[in-house]
Amino acid sequence: MLLSTMADGSTADRPDILFQNQYDTIGVVEGGPHYSLWSPVSKKLASVIGTPTGLVLALFDTQDKSFLTLPGRAPMYFG
C-alpha cells in the first residue's frame, strides 16, 4: 500500500491511499510496492508493484492520485 500525506505531517492521521495491491498478486513485499523512487520535484513516484501475472513498473501521480503501469520485462531497472 502507498499512502500520501503532506510533507509537514499535517495529514498523517488521514492519509490518501495512492495504491493498494490485490491479494492475489505476485511480489517481493506482500501487499505492497517496493523499490520506490521520487521524481526530482516530488510530484511523481515510480515503484515496482505486484500484479496477478508478475512484477511491473508503475508511475504514480501524487497530485491527481492516478497511476499507470509501464510495459517492460525482467530484469527491471530504473533510476
C-alpha positions, 0 to 999 in steps of 0.5 A, spaced: 500 500 500 502 507 498 499 512 502 500 520 501 500 525 506 503 532 506 510 533 507 509 537 514 505 531 517 499 535 517 495 529 514 498 523 517 492 521 521 488 521 514 492 519 509 490 518 501 491 511 499 495 512 492 495 504 491 493 498 494 495 491 491 490 485 490 491 479 494 492 475 489 498 478 486 505 476 485 511 480 489 517 481 493 513 485 499 506 482 500 501 487 499 505 492 497 510 496 492 517 496 493 523 499 490 520 506 490 523 512 487 521 520 487 521 524 481 526 530 482 520 535 484 516 530 488 510 530 484 511 523 481 513 516 484 515 510 480 515 503 484 515 496 482 508 493 484 505 486 484 500 484 479 496 477 478 501 475 472 508 478 475 512 484 477 511 491 473 513 498 473 508 503 475 508 511 475 504 514 480 501 521 480 501 524 487 497 530 485 491 527 481 492 520 485 492 516 478 497 511 476 499 507 470 503 501 469 509 501 464 510 495 459 517 492 460 520 485 462 525 482 467 530 484 469 527 491 471 531 497 472 530 504 473 533 510 476 
